[in-house]
Structure formats: structure tokens, C-alpha cells
Amino acid sequence: MEITIKDLEKDLKSLPTELLQQVSDYVAFLKFKHRQDSNDMRLEDWQKEILDERLLYLEKNPNNTLDFDNTIAELKKKYS
């Protein structure tokens, strides 16, 4: 049996509202994974906004940067 949009809508409507964010996150993950698999590397609008903010910050603060090696070391320290 093939799943239709109506089937998915019915399933979504039956979920408790507190689970909808998790469903939305999973759908975003699936879309991201599909783009990776299809080599479609277009950025989402929210990703472009973050990059624009970072570029603007860099233009305003050109001396407040880390080189690549220090950036990697900071990230490893923070997330390891």
C-alpha cells in the first residue's frame, strides 16, 4: 500500500502537539539527507541569513577572528 499525503496528514493530526516539533525536525533532516544524496547543495534561506550575519560581523570586526587550526581546537575543546 502506498502512503499518501492524506495518510500522513491523518497521522500528524493524531499526534500530541508536543511531538510535532520532533516530526518537523525529522522532516528537515530527511530533506537535508535527500539533498546530500542527490548532490543538491543549495542553502536554505535560514542558512543564508546566518552566513550573511557572520559576514557582516566579520566586516565590522576584522581583527576578531581565529585561524583555522585555532578554530578547530576551540570546537574540539567545546564539543568533545
C-alpha positions in Angstrom: 0.0 0.0 0.0 1.4 3.4 -1.0 1.3 6.1 1.6 -0.4 9.3 0.5 -0.3 12.9 1.8 -3.7 12.3 3.3 -2.4 9.3 5.3 0.4 11.4 6.6 -2.0 14.3 7.5 -4.2 11.9 9.4 -1.2 10.5 11.3 0.0 14.0 12.1 -3.4 15.1 13.4 -3.5 12.1 15.7 -0.2 13.0 17.4 0.0 15.0 20.6 1.0 18.6 19.8 4.2 18.3 21.8 5.6 15.8 19.3 5.0 18.0 16.2 8.4 19.8 16.7 10.1 16.4 16.6 8.3 15.5 13.4 9.2 18.8 11.9 12.9 18.3 12.8 12.8 14.8 11.3 11.3 16.1 8.1 14.0 18.8 7.9 16.6 16.0 8.5 15.1 13.9 5.7 15.2 16.9 3.3 18.8 17.6 4.2 19.8 13.9 3.7 18.0 13.8 0.4 19.9 16.9 -0.8 23.1 15.3 0.3 22.3 12.1 -1.5 21.3 14.0 -4.7 24.3 16.3 -4.5 21.9 19.3 -4.3 23.9 21.6 -2.2 21.6 24.6 -2.3 21.4 26.5 1.0 18.1 27.1 2.8 17.1 30.7 3.5 17.8 30.4 7.2 21.4 29.2 6.4 21.9 32.1 4.1 20.8 34.5 6.8 23.3 33.0 9.3 26.1 33.4 6.7 25.1 37.0 6.0 25.1 37.8 9.7 28.6 36.2 10.1 30.0 38.1 7.1 28.6 41.4 8.4 30.2 40.7 11.8 33.5 39.9 10.1 33.4 43.1 8.1 32.7 45.1 11.3 35.3 43.1 13.4 38.1 42.1 11.0 40.6 41.6 13.8 38.3 39.4 16.0 38.9 36.1 14.2 40.7 32.8 14.7 42.7 30.9 12.1 41.5 27.5 11.0 43.7 25.5 13.4 42.7 27.5 16.4 39.0 27.3 15.4 39.2 23.5 15.2 41.0 23.3 18.5 38.3 25.6 20.1 35.5 23.4 18.7 37.1 20.2 19.8 37.5 21.7 23.3 33.9 22.8 23.4 32.2 19.7 21.9 34.5 16.8 23.0 
